[in-house]
Amino acid sequence: MNEITDYKKTFQSEFYKPISIIVPAFNEEETIVENVKSLLALSYPEFEVVVVNDGSSDKTVDKLKKNFNLTPSSRSFERNLDTEDINNVYDSLDYPNLVVVDKDNGGKADALNAGINISQYPLICNIDADSIIEGQALLRIVEPFSQDWRVVAAGGTVRIANECTIRGGYIEQVRLSKKPLVRMQVVEYLRAFLFGRVGWASINSLLIISGAFGVFRKSHVTNAGGYSKDTVGEDMELVLKLNRLLKKSEREYRVVFLPDPVCWTQVPEDIDTLSNQRRRWQRGLGESLIMNKELFFNPRYGLLGLLAYPFFLFIEFLGPIFELLGYVVFAITLFITFFLGFPGREIILLFFITAVLMGILLSTTSIVFEEMTFRKYSSLKEKLILFLFGFLENFGYRQRHTFWRVKGIFDFLRKRKEWGQMKRTSFSSYEKGDIDGNIDSRR
């Protein structure tokens, strides 16, 4: 309770920053109403929600009109960022801080840029239409902007909402999914957010802020040209670009990560959808890196150029190729030593066991951090299941995930542009306990 009170004191002062929450939406009729309701109910002194319908072919706009009593808006705006044509802008008669933009299809980056043009506040927060922000999360993630003028961007933690109890746009009860594939992703998300991003932020070299939940100073985003439409990894490319431009201008700045502000999102529940997602992420990583190649081992950019960029190039992007080759070499070497009688089998097995144990250590340690800090999963059974899957993901899931990422690298080399299919589940189906109603709702 003391923590919440402190946040309230902070934002009762004149130093808080009003914020525009931008929600790009394409064929999101199953989740858009619950998402907008959850955003409108956030605890924050002054904010607006800007929903950008990016040429949906379903009933996204109709549902927004029906549920929020929309009427044509007289709002004026400057077109600082180039976007596809905006057909209509609506205000809500019931919610003065809700704006809905209906535009021609141009992709997620184009929709975000349109939302930035329409927005009226100095901070912008981008959130996916299949995500829900916790009630106090916005207060927490904006706090650094009020306390430190150098902060230009901040990211929060993304957690998995599949099978959580959601009512009226709120996470009522956190539950661990019964599906093994989702459980693997829970462990993966914990490791990615509680390990990697905390570390990079601590040395001011954070290159990724999740597109599902990030806050930026609008002026810097506009000066940088907004989100790039030349990549499917527009969220990472924007952060890379901001880092590069601000470092080049020798401006003092910070990009921060806060593990406490939480956004809940849906993740794929089937192999094909997950494969498409991870291939797209890997392709977007490659596109973002090549668009900011000036950073590569450039001492002018300090740790950003000498450490962070090379790490993401060699480990995050090219790493899956070496890992896959490692599995192939291990199998061949094991065959030679065991079946052809060559010496050294003990050393080979020891290296393999060490590699597996390292993966298990990282996964289980991230679960320990979760238990020591945020404790989102309250039951002992769920905690034990997470530890079990922290062990199991190293046998099968990790290897398959590596293969998907390698395919993503080849997609990048072939300059593939397709977004791929993403299946969504209506949040209301979680209320009813029905988790089988998946629909196609992404480009």
C-alpha positions in Angstrom: 0.0 0.0 0.0 2.9 2.3 0.7 4.2 1.8 -2.8 0.9 2.9 -4.4 0.7 5.9 -2.0 4.2 7.0 -3.1 3.2 6.9 -6.8 0.1 9.0 -6.0 2.2 11.6 -4.3 4.5 11.8 -7.2 1.7 12.4 -9.7 -0.2 14.9 -7.5 2.8 17.3 -8.2 3.0 19.6 -11.2 5.8 17.5 -12.7 3.9 14.5 -13.9 3.8 14.0 -17.7 0.4 13.6 -19.5 0.6 10.6 -21.9 -1.1 9.4 -25.1 -1.6 5.6 -25.4 -1.6 4.5 -29.0 -3.2 1.2 -29.9 -2.7 0.0 -33.5 -5.5 -2.4 -34.5 -5.9 -4.6 -37.6 -8.8 -7.1 -37.5 -8.8 -7.1 -33.7 -12.6 -7.4 -33.2 -12.2 -10.2 -30.6 -10.0 -8.2 -28.2 -10.3 -4.5 -29.0 -13.2 -3.7 -26.6 -11.7 -5.4 -23.6 -8.3 -3.8 -24.4 -9.7 -0.3 -24.6 -11.8 -0.7 -21.5 -8.7 -1.7 -19.5 -6.8 1.3 -20.8 -9.5 3.7 -20.0 -9.6 2.4 -16.4 -5.9 3.0 -15.8 -4.7 5.0 -12.8 -3.2 8.1 -14.2 -3.9 11.8 -13.8 -4.1 12.8 -17.5 -4.0 10.6 -20.5 -5.8 9.8 -23.8 -6.3 6.6 -25.6 -5.7 6.8 -29.4 -7.0 3.7 -31.2 -5.8 3.4 -34.8 -7.8 1.1 -37.0 -5.4 0.2 -39.8 -7.9 -0.7 -42.6 -9.4 -3.7 -40.8 -11.6 -5.9 -42.9 -13.6 -7.2 -39.9 -15.9 -5.4 -37.4 -13.2 -3.7 -35.3 -14.6 -0.2 -36.0 -18.2 -1.3 -35.7 -17.5 -2.7 -32.2 -15.7 0.5 -31.2 -18.7 2.6 -32.4 -21.2 0.4 -30.6 -19.4 0.1 -27.3 -18.0 3.6 -26.9 -20.6 5.8 -28.6 -18.3 7.4 -31.2 -19.0 10.6 -33.1 -17.0 12.4 -35.8 -14.2 14.5 -34.2 -13.3 18.2 -34.9 -9.7 17.6 -33.7 -7.0 19.2 -35.7 -3.5 17.8 -36.1 -0.2 18.2 -37.9 1.1 15.5 -40.2 4.6 15.4 -38.9 5.0 11.8 -40.0 4.0 10.5 -43.4 1.2 7.9 -43.3 -1.5 6.4 -45.4 -4.7 8.5 -45.7 -6.8 9.0 -42.6 -10.5 8.6 -43.4 -12.2 9.5 -40.2 -11.4 10.6 -36.6 -13.9 9.9 -33.9 -14.4 11.1 -30.3 -16.4 9.2 -27.7 -19.4 10.8 -26.1 -19.0 8.6 -23.1 -15.2 8.8 -22.7 -13.7 12.3 -23.4 -10.1 10.9 -23.5 -10.8 8.3 -26.2 -10.0 9.0 -29.8 -10.5 6.5 -32.7 -8.7 6.9 -36.0 -9.9 5.0 -39.1 -7.2 4.9 -41.8 -6.2 3.0 -44.9 -4.1 0.0 -44.3 -0.4 0.7 -44.1 1.0 -1.8 -41.6 1.7 -1.5 -37.8 4.4 1.1 -38.1 2.2 3.3 -40.3 -0.6 3.0 -37.8 1.7 4.0 -34.9 2.9 7.0 -36.9 -0.7 8.1 -37.5 -1.4 7.8 -33.8 1.6 9.9 -33.0 0.3 12.6 -35.4 -3.1 12.6 -33.8 -1.8 12.5 -30.2 -1.6 15.7 -28.2 0.6 14.8 -25.2 4.4 14.9 -24.8 4.7 11.2 -23.9 3.5 8.3 -26.1 2.9 4.7 -25.0 2.4 2.0 -27.7 0.5 -1.1 -26.8 -0.8 -4.0 -28.9 -4.5 -4.5 -29.2 -4.3 -8.0 -27.7 -2.7 -6.7 -24.5 -3.8 -5.5 -21.1 -1.8 -3.2 -18.8 -2.0 -3.6 -15.1 -3.8 -0.8 -13.3 -0.7 0.8 -11.7 1.7 0.0 -14.5 1.4 3.3 -16.3 2.2 5.2 -13.1 5.3 3.1 -12.6 6.7 3.2 -16.1 6.2 7.0 -16.5 7.9 7.8 -13.1 11.4 7.9 -14.5 10.4 10.6 -17.1 9.2 12.8 -14.2 12.3 12.3 -12.1 15.0 12.4 -14.8 15.0 14.7 -17.8 17.5 12.4 -19.6 15.0 9.5 -20.0 13.8 9.3 -23.6 12.3 5.8 -23.5 11.2 3.2 -21.0 10.1 -0.4 -21.4 8.2 -2.7 -19.0 7.8 -6.4 -18.6 5.5 -8.4 -20.8 3.7 -11.4 -19.2 1.5 -14.1 -20.7 -2.2 -13.8 -20.4 -3.3 -17.1 -21.9 -5.9 -18.7 -19.5 -5.6 -16.0 -16.9 -9.0 -14.9 -15.6 -9.9 -11.6 -17.3 -13.1 -9.6 -16.5 -14.0 -6.2 -17.8 -10.5 -5.6 -19.1 -8.8 -6.5 -15.8 -6.5 -9.4 -14.9 -8.6 -10.9 -12.1 -6.5 -14.0 -11.5 -3.1 -15.0 -12.9 -3.1 -18.6 -13.9 -0.6 -20.8 -15.7 -1.8 -22.2 -18.9 -2.4 -25.9 -19.2 -0.8 -26.1 -22.6 2.9 -27.1 -22.6 3.8 -24.8 -25.5 2.5 -21.8 -23.6 4.3 -22.9 -20.4 7.6 -23.0 -22.4 7.0 -19.4 -23.5 6.3 -18.3 -19.9 9.7 -19.5 -18.9 11.2 -17.9 -22.0 9.6 -14.5 -21.3 10.8 -14.6 -17.7 14.3 -15.2 -18.8 14.3 -12.6 -21.5 12.9 -9.8 -19.3 14.3 -10.5 -15.9 17.8 -11.3 -17.2 18.7 -9.7 -20.5 16.9 -6.4 -20.5 17.7 -5.5 -16.9 21.4 -6.0 -17.6 21.5 -4.0 -20.8 19.6 -1.1 -19.2 22.0 -1.0 -16.3 24.8 0.0 -18.7 22.5 2.3 -20.8 22.8 0.0 -23.8 19.2 -1.3 -24.1 18.4 -1.9 -27.8 14.9 -3.5 -27.4 11.7 -2.2 -25.9 8.8 -4.5 -26.5 6.3 -3.3 -29.1 3.6 -4.5 -26.7 4.5 -2.0 -23.9 6.9 1.0 -24.2 6.8 4.7 -23.5 8.7 7.4 -25.4 9.1 11.1 -25.5 7.1 12.1 -28.5 9.5 14.9 -29.6 12.4 12.5 -30.0 10.3 9.9 -31.9 9.1 12.6 -34.3 12.6 14.0 -34.8 13.9 10.5 -35.6 11.2 10.0 -38.3 8.9 7.8 -36.3 8.5 4.1 -36.8 10.1 2.7 -39.9 7.8 1.0 -42.4 10.8 -0.9 -44.0 10.9 -3.6 -41.3 8.6 -5.9 -39.4 10.8 -5.1 -36.3 9.7 -1.5 -36.1 9.9 -1.5 -32.2 13.5 -2.5 -32.1 14.5 -0.4 -35.1 13.1 2.7 -33.3 15.1 2.1 -30.2 18.3 1.5 -32.2 17.6 4.6 -34.2 17.0 6.7 -31.1 20.2 5.4 -29.5 22.2 6.1 -32.7 20.9 9.6 -33.3 21.2 10.7 -29.6 24.7 9.3 -29.3 25.7 11.0 -32.5 24.4 14.4 -31.3 26.4 13.8 -28.0 23.2 14.4 -26.0 23.0 12.9 -22.5 20.1 10.5 -22.4 18.9 7.3 -20.9 16.8 4.3 -22.1 15.5 2.5 -19.1 13.8 -0.8 -18.4 11.5 -1.4 -15.4 10.7 -5.0 -14.5 7.7 -4.1 -12.3 5.3 -2.4 -14.8 3.5 -5.3 -16.3 1.6 -5.7 -19.6 -0.3 -9.0 -20.2 -0.4 -10.3 -23.8 -1.6 -13.4 -25.6 1.0 -15.7 -27.1 0.7 -18.4 -29.8 -0.9 -21.7 -28.7 0.0 -23.8 -31.7 3.3 -24.6 -33.4 2.6 -23.0 -36.8 1.7 -19.6 -35.3 4.7 -19.7 -32.9 7.0 -20.6 -35.8 5.7 -17.7 -37.9 6.1 -15.3 -35.0 9.7 -16.3 -34.2 10.7 -16.2 -37.8 9.3 -12.7 -38.1 11.1 -11.6 -35.0 14.4 -12.9 -36.3 13.8 -11.2 -39.6 12.9 -8.0 -37.9 16.1 -8.2 -35.8 18.2 -8.5 -39.0 16.4 -5.7 -40.7 16.8 -3.4 -37.7 20.5 -4.2 -37.4 21.3 -3.6 -41.0 19.4 -0.2 -41.0 21.6 0.9 -38.1 24.9 -0.7 -39.3 26.8 2.5 -38.5 26.9 1.4 -34.9 29.0 -1.8 -35.6 32.2 -1.7 -33.6 32.2 2.1 -33.9 34.0 3.6 -30.8 32.1 6.9 -31.3 29.1 5.2 -29.8 30.8 3.8 -26.7 29.4 0.5 -25.3 26.5 0.8 -27.7 28.7 0.3 -30.7 31.5 -1.8 -29.1 29.4 -4.2 -27.0 25.6 -4.1 -27.4 25.4 -4.0 -31.2 28.0 -6.7 -31.8 26.2 -8.9 -29.2 22.9 -8.6 -30.9 24.5 -9.2 -34.3 26.7 -12.2 -33.4 24.7 -13.8 -30.5 21.1 -12.9 -31.1 21.0 -12.8 -34.8 23.8 -15.1 -36.1 23.9 -17.2 -32.9 21.1 -19.7 -34.0 23.3 -20.7 -37.0 26.2 -21.6 -34.8 23.9 -23.3 -32.3 22.3 -25.4 -35.1 25.7 -26.3 -36.5 26.8 -27.2 -33.0 24.0 -29.8 -32.7 25.0 -31.2 -36.1 28.7 -31.4 -35.2 27.9 -32.9 -31.8 25.8 -35.7 -33.4 28.5 -36.5 -36.0 31.3 -36.5 -33.4 29.2 -38.6 -31.0 28.7 -41.1 -33.8 32.4 -41.2 -34.7 33.5 -41.7 -31.1 30.9 -44.2 -30.0 30.5 -46.3 -33.1 33.9 -46.1 -34.8 35.9 -46.4 -31.5 37.6 -43.0 -31.5 38.7 -41.7 -28.1 37.3 -38.6 -26.3 33.6 -39.6 -25.8 33.7 -38.6 -22.2 34.9 -35.0 -23.0 32.3 -34.6 -25.7 29.5 -35.7 -23.3 30.8 -33.4 -20.6 30.7 -30.4 -22.9 27.1 -31.3 -24.0 25.9 -31.7 -20.4 27.6 -28.5 -19.4 25.8 -26.6 -22.1 22.4 -28.1 -21.1 23.0 -27.4 -17.5 23.8 -23.7 -18.3 20.5 -23.4 -20.1 18.7 -25.0 -17.2 20.5 -22.7 -14.7 19.4 -19.5 -16.6 15.8 -20.6 -16.9 15.4 -21.8 -13.3 17.3 -18.7 -11.9 14.8 -16.4 -13.7 12.0 -18.3 -12.1 13.7 -17.8 -8.7 13.9 -14.1 -9.4 10.2 -14.1 -10.2 9.4 -15.8 -6.9 11.7 -13.5 -4.9 10.2 -10.3 -6.4 6.8 -10.2 -8.2 5.2 -13.5 -7.3 2.6 -13.4 -10.0 2.0 -17.1 -9.8 0.8 -17.7 -6.3 0.2 -21.5 -6.1 3.0 -23.9 -5.2 1.8 -26.2 -7.9 2.3 -23.6 -10.6 5.7 -22.7 -9.3 6.8 -26.3 -9.4 5.4 -26.7 -12.9 7.5 -23.6 -14.0 10.6 -25.2 -12.6 9.8 -28.4 -14.4 9.4 -26.6 -17.7 12.5 -24.6 -17.0 14.2 -28.0 -17.2 12.2 -29.5 -20.1 12.5 -26.6 -22.5 16.1 -27.5 -23.1 15.1 -30.8 -24.6 13.2 -30.3 -27.8 11.7 -26.8 -27.5 15.0 -24.9 -27.5 16.3 -26.9 -30.5 13.1 -26.3 -32.5 13.2 -22.6 -31.5 16.7 -22.4 -32.9 15.6 -24.0 -36.2 12.8 -21.4 -36.5 15.2 -18.5 -35.9 17.5 -20.0 -38.6 14.6 -20.0 -41.0 14.0 -16.4 -40.0 17.6 -15.5 -41.0 16.9 -17.1 -44.4 13.7 -15.1 -44.7 15.8 -12.0 -44.0 18.3 -12.9 -46.7 15.5 -13.5 -49.2 14.0 -10.1 -48.2 10.7 -11.7 -47.4 8.1 -9.1 -46.4 5.0 -11.1 -45.4 3.7 -10.6 -41.8 2.3 -14.1 -41.4 -0.7 -15.3 -39.5 -1.3 -14.7 -35.8 -4.2 -16.4 -34.0 -6.1 -14.5 -31.3 -8.5 -15.6 -28.7 -11.3 -13.4 -27.3 -10.5 -12.3 -23.8 -14.2 -13.0 -23.0 -13.5 -16.7 -23.7 -11.2 -16.7 -20.7 -14.0 -15.5 -18.5 -16.1 -18.4 -19.7 -13.3 -20.9 -19.4 -13.4 -21.6 -23.1 -9.9 -21.4 -24.6 -10.4 -23.1 -27.9 -11.9 -20.2 -29.9 -8.9 -19.0 -31.9 -9.3 -16.7 -34.9 -6.9 -15.3 -37.5 -6.5 -11.6 -36.8 -3.1 -10.3 -38.0 -1.5 -9.5 -41.4 
